[in-house]
Amino acid sequence: MSNFSQSIDIDAPPARVYAIMSDVERWHEWTASIRRVTRRGTGPLAVGQRAIVRQPRFPPALWTVTDVKPGRSFTWVSTAPALRVTATHRVEPTSTGSRATLSLNYEGFFGELIGKWTRGITTRYVAMEAAGLKRRSEEPA
């Protein structure tokens, strides 16, 4: 298994950070690591909903929401033969605002290989997403 994780402190309340983080169709507005996210469903993220995520230098991936803790976190999973990728997006309160943690885990027969092969770009993308979430969350409402 290959794991990638980035935590970042954000000067904004958790409710604001979660609202931005869970509005996946707008991610392309605040991070260059996402070209487009197309959800299959409406309303707040819910277990079972799906989305196609398009990123530079990666093929489109179908993600299925597997866990939602409204206002706190969501997890979704993308699978391919012998590969399972799990991404968790979490926000928690701090004394000055929030801490967001973005994590990505590659599992399965090909998980370790793909994790090593894409380590550089995956590390950059997770960092870009954390920094973009911070910028967007700290902008005036």
Residue pairs with C-beta under 8 A, 6 or more apart in sequence:
1 105
1 106
1 107
1 111
1 112
1 115
2 105
2 106
2 111
2 112
2 114
2 115
2 116
2 119
3 103
3 104
3 105
3 106
3 115
4 103
4 104
4 105
4 115
4 119
4 122
4 123
4 126
5 101
5 102
5 103
5 104
5 126
6 101
6 102
6 103
6 126
6 127
6 129
6 130
7 99
7 100
7 101
7 102
7 130
8 99
8 100
8 130
8 131
8 133
8 134
9 94
9 96
9 97
9 98
9 99
9 134
10 17
10 91
10 97
10 98
10 99
10 100
10 133
10 134
10 137
10 138
11 96
11 97
11 138
12 97
12 98
12 137
12 138
13 93
13 97
13 98
14 71
14 72
14 91
14 92
14 93
14 97
14 98
15 71
16 98
16 137
16 141
17 91
17 98
17 100
17 133
17 137
18 70
18 71
18 72
18 91
20 26
20 30
20 133
20 136
20 137
21 74
21 89
21 91
21 100
21 133
22 44
22 45
22 74
22 89
24 37
24 39
24 45
24 51
24 53
25 37
25 38
25 39
25 51
27 34
27 37
27 129
27 132
28 34
28 35
28 36
28 37
29 136
30 132
30 133
30 135
30 136
31 125
31 128
31 129
31 131
31 132
31 133
32 56
32 128
32 132
33 55
33 56
33 124
33 125
33 128
33 129
33 132
34 53
34 54
34 55
34 129
35 54
35 55
35 56
36 53
36 54
37 51
37 52
37 53
37 54
38 51
38 52
38 54
39 49
39 50
39 51
40 49
40 50
40 51
40 52
41 49
41 50
44 68
44 70
45 65
45 68
45 74
46 65
46 68
47 65
47 66
47 67
47 68
48 64
48 65
49 64
49 65
50 62
50 63
50 64
50 65
51 62
51 63
51 65
51 76
52 60
52 61
52 62
52 63
53 60
53 61
53 63
53 78
54 60
55 61
55 125
57 121
58 118
61 78
61 85
62 78
63 76
63 77
63 78
63 87
64 76
64 77
64 78
65 74
65 75
65 76
66 75
66 76
66 77
66 86
67 73
67 74
67 75
68 74
68 75
71 91
72 90
72 91
72 92
73 88
73 89
73 90
73 91
74 88
74 89
75 86
75 87
75 88
75 89
76 86
76 87
77 84
77 85
77 86
77 87
78 84
78 85
78 87
79 85
80 110
81 110
82 108
82 109
82 110
82 111
83 106
83 107
83 108
83 109
83 110
83 111
83 114
84 106
84 107
84 108
84 111
85 104
85 105
85 106
85 107
85 111
86 104
86 105
86 107
87 102
87 103
87 104
87 105
88 101
88 102
88 103
89 100
89 101
89 102
90 100
90 101
90 102
90 103
91 98
91 99
91 100
91 101
92 98
92 99
92 101
98 137
100 130
100 133
100 134
100 137
102 126
102 129
102 130
102 133
103 126
104 122
104 126
105 111
106 112
106 114
106 115
115 122
